[in-house]
Amino acid sequence: MLDGPIRASELDPNFKFEVAAHEGAQDITACFSCGTCTAGCPIHEVYPEHDPRKIARMVNLGMRKRALSSPYIWYCSDCYLCEKRCPQNVKFSSALDVLKNMAAKEGYSPP
């Protein structure tokens, strides 16, 4: 998911606000990376690389290109366990839908 070091020059500080501006994804900035979403994710059990916590972290850090080009945003099965268990009430499945739409608009296609 991460290819090399994170460079401050590559970060987009407005990315998280862009994502949060969409209905259902407005709480993405409340994520504090506790890992509850990942621990309950059935897709993570099969594909350990699919880590909702890391995707949320990329969004909140402004890692636009890495988040939108990640193949793991497409893995979600929409079971909503991450949302049901999140102590911050982050609607992660909705945020992933936003990321998928943004990725498609910016030319990143599913694997």
N, C-alpha and C positions, 0 to 999 in steps of 0.2 A: 504494500500500500504506500509506503514511503520510499521514495527513490533518492537516497542521498540526504544531505543536510538541509535543514529548513533555512532559507535565506530571507531575511527581513525585507529585502527588495522585491521579493516575489509575493509578499502578503498583501491582501486587499482588505483593509480595515472596515470597509463598508459591506463586505460579502455577507456577514451574519445578519446585518440589517436588511439587506436585499431578500435573504431567505425568510427572515422573520416578518417581512411585510406581507407575505402570503397567508391567507386564512389557513389555520390549522398548524402553521409552523411558527407562530409568534412566540412560543415559549422556548425555542431552541437555545436562546441565550441564557436560559435558566439552568441548563445542564452543567453540573459540576464534576462530571466524569466519574461518578461513583462506581459504574460498571454493572448496576442492577439490570440494565437493559440487555447487556451482553450475556450476563449469567443466565437469563431466562430465555434467550433466543434459540429456537430450535434449529435455525439455519446455521448458527454459530457452532452447534454441536456437529454438524456435517461438514461445514466449511469454516474452520477456525479463523480464516482470514477475514471473514465477514464479522466485523466488530462494530456494532452501532455506536459504542462509546467513542471509538477513534474517528468515525465519520463525523459525529457531533463536534468533536474536538477540532477537526480540520475546519469545519464551518466557522466555529467560534474564533479560531486563530486567523481566519482570513485566507486559508489555503484553497482558494477558488479552483485553480487548475487541477490540483491533486484530488480535491473532492469530486469535481465534476467528471474527471477522467477515470475515476476509480470504478473498476468493474463491480465492486461490492455494493454499490448503491442499487444495483439491479437485482440483487439476490433476495430481497425482502419478500416474505410470503404473505404479508399483511395479516398476521395472526393477532397482532396488537398486544401481545404479552409484554413487550417493552413498555408500552403506554400504561398498561394496567399496573405494572410494578414500579414505575418511575416515581420516586419520592418528590420530584419537582413537577410532576404532571406534564412533562414534555410529550407532545404528540409526535413521537418519532416517526411513525409510519407516514403521517401527513408531511413531515419535513422531508422524508425520502422521496415522496411523490413530487414535491417542489424541486428537489435536486434533480430528479429524473427529467422533469420538464425543462429545467434550465440547461441540463447537459445536452438534451436533444436540440434545443434552440441554438446552442453554441457549437454544435457539430460533433459532440461526443456520442457515439452510438453504443447500444448495449453489446456486450461481448457475444 
